[in-house]
Amino acid sequence: MSERFDKILEIAIRENASDIHLKPWVPPVIRVLGDIVFLDEEPLTHEEIKDIAYSLIKPTLIKIFEENGELDFAYEKNGKVRLRGNIYLQRGSITISLRLIPLKIPSIEELSLPPVLKTLAEKRSGLILVTGPAGSGKSTTLASMIEYLNSNFSLKIITIEDPIEFVFFDKKSLITQREIGIDTKSYTSALKMALREDPNVIMVGELRDLETTSIALQAAETGHLVLSTIHTNDAVTTLERIIDIFPPYQQNQVRIQLSNVLQGIISQRLLKRKDRKSLIPACEILVGNLSVRKLIRDQKTYEIPKIIQESKLEGMQTFNQHLLELYRKNLIDEKEALLGSPNPSDLALLLKGITPGL
């Protein structure tokens, strides 16, 4: 690997960057606290980026990239950091995007996630979904929940990922990690086989299609705890997205299935802390209680936000409730709170008269 890339990686680690982007004839770019930052470095040539890309992946993957023009991969650098990467072509030139993944899996507390995530993770069966846009920390939240189980319970846990991001080391639990394209052909085939591999917990990187979603629901129905992610912004949209994956003639059956297995939905987005030292998640939490299950069955998911707002004792919270709490604790400023809110006008009214830190 080139000395130039080593330097870029060192800068990214030092600046606590989340991502690195390498594009020909442009200075290297990192993302810090959600913002793109151009480094004060000479632009990389097409050949330099090609050399970096090919040094990060195995020869078998080089062939796949050259056939497809794009590739997901994972790479670990000298026991310092793991990289989840994507190599792709733009205007005929190789370009690289890298996500920096810490080797130490952060705990639920270290991520400032609501403690109800531990309660959800302790469920013995059902479906838990972590949702949000790309780059909102979904994979990290899932990893923290798996690591909590690994540290506290004697379980068999199977993860199915594309690619493997966080690497788990067996503690109280036995964990097997399967990577799409290396250990298995697809999410669907790995999930089918997982049901025969004696798991207590199955973590699926993403519910991408009908077949994967269908098997995940089946696994949750048959006594397994299934955790996964989906690219949606809130709980109601998540429920409707899952139902809409299926053809109309199956949707009533899926509503019943979903109402029976749903344990919780954690929807999150990352905000800048007031001290600008790191990002902090703001979360909407839905817990699958009896009222929520009935609304799903009765096709009244539009009433779920009211249940979330009124069920704080069960660990539920709306985005605005959590943003208000973060603002009150002086962890985020008013501008960031309003930017993170799905209903900023409502939140603005709630923020009036509150003195942060008191």
BELZI-V843817 format. One record per run of one state. SS is the DSSP state (alpha for helix, beta for strand, coil for the rest). FROM is the first residue (numbers start at 0). LEN is the number of residues. Records with the same first field share a line. If there is no record, write none. Layout:
SS = FROM-LEN / FROM-LEN
This chain:
coil = 0-2 / 14-4 / 22-6 / 32-2 / 38-7 / 56-2 / 68-1 / 77-3 / 90-2 / 102-13 / 121-4 / 131-6 / 152-3 / 161-12 / 180-3 / 184-2 / 194-6 / 204-5 / 221-3 / 230-4 / 245-2 / 272-6 / 287-2 / 297-3 / 309-2 / 314-2 / 317-1 / 328-5 / 339-4 / 351-7
alpha = 2-12 / 45-11 / 58-10 / 115-6 / 137-15 / 186-8 / 209-12 / 234-11 / 247-14 / 289-8 / 300-9 / 311-3 / 318-10 / 333-6 / 343-8
beta = 18-4 / 28-4 / 34-4 / 69-8 / 80-10 / 92-10 / 125-6 / 155-6 / 173-7 / 183-1 / 200-4 / 224-6 / 261-11 / 278-9 / 316-1
